[in-house]
Amino acid sequence: MPTVSLTRRTRPPTAPRTGPVPAGRPVGSRRAAIGIAVVLVAQLMLLLDSTIVNVALPKISTDLGFGPASLSWVLNAYTLAFGGLLLLGGRLGDAFGRLKVFEAGLALFTLSSLLGGLAQSPTMLIAARAAQGIGAALTAPGVLALVTTSARDEAARHRALALFSAVSVGGGTLGLVLGGLVTEYGSWRWTLFINVPIGIAVLALARRFVTETPRHPGRFDFIGAVTATGAAIAVVWALTEAPDKGWTSPQTIGGLVLAAALATVLARTERRVTHPLLRPDLLRGRRRIGGLVIVTLVFGAQISTLFLLVQYLHEVLAFSPLVAGLAFLPMTLAIFGLSRITPRLVGRFGQRPLLLIGTLGLTGSFVWLADLDTTSNYVPAVFAPLLLNGICAGLVFMPAASLIVGGVAPEHAGSASGLLQTTQQLGGAIGLAVVVSVKAAGDVPGAFVPGTHAAFVTTAAFTLAAFIATVLGLRPSRNRASRNARTARDPGRVGRSPGVSGRTARARVSGS
């Protein structure tokens, strides 16, 4: 429990929380760093899988005989299962041990990747993709929770968050590169087979370098699990179908109404149960809510950009799949490069200035991309705005993630991680559905460019809204400033109540 780590000063700093370290294992910061790297490789694999298959869809359709409507389910089956079960995966990790659930999910994901690569029919491939999504939903919340709880101090936690954010944002573009490489020089099946050796390696190393977290079982919230999962699946399904069925179609409206009804039942349930699936206090506080809004809007804009630009590079600039994937490297490299310095910037300036600069810069990059036409050249029209986009995205995601998971008690880190990644998935689904609909409304038969201007302006509107949310939602609070002043004068008195030690009171204040 948190109070144990605060009050037991006799414990050596390098002692593990659960049992002795087996012989031959590295200890201290080196072991923690290797453990963080291992789980981040798993996160990269999950994000790669959300885009690596996209490039191979035409060949998958030809080899397995997909129809035009059923082919979309190669993507949707993964998205629905992944996005719909993330909250449940986070709670299962808190209840049964994050490493244990992480390993179970990764094993399912790896096996499903193998079966998907061996698929001989559309039904088999779609089932394998759904199973991959279930495995990903069990694995992903544990990644962020294990990363943040493995960090030895606040600076290390910020560095780990920055790497997690870089992997989460940059993994999708790397998936396009690998997808193009595999599709151009090999078989589409390797877009799935590639997960197998990576998954086996991570499973072999995780138990050696990652420490299991304490279990906090309690009574499992079955009603919360059903309603949260049902609401997430309903909204993702409605949004993925909206561009084809129409926003006023019975399927879209019915899915959104069902999601709202289930979310209402979930909200009422979580206030009454002792161990809720989604803790109500995770949705309180102006800063955390602001972080959730920013992540939703920015992630939706970024996913939509990948969708639009991949088509533009193929259809207008006539890039091959591999060259189209490589064209996104400016964004990817900028995001990973910024991950090295963002923690220091957050430590010096705080989250708000970086989010203001980043969201405003992202808006500028999308406005720049809105000028694309049939005569545009890659370097001035695509390379330059993608580089700006990557720099600004690197300034946004780590600070936004720290707003969401910061101050969360260790026993609830899995739930907070599931909430963050559910927000990312929902943001991507919302952004893609809106942008595809806007583009379709402006399209001219046989031409790609006419609808892209309005589509990129829409992505700019998303990030401009994120900028406004930062301005309004993260304003310095007078109460916070007054409290900080009192803390500076007398740290032991702030928030202290009878029977609570000064050290515990300070821990509560820092996590508030």
Summary of the structure (lengths in Angstrom):
residues: 512
radius of gyration: 22.8
end to end distance: 17.1
largest distance: 73.9
contacts: 1873
relative contact order: 0.12
helix: 78%
strand: 0%
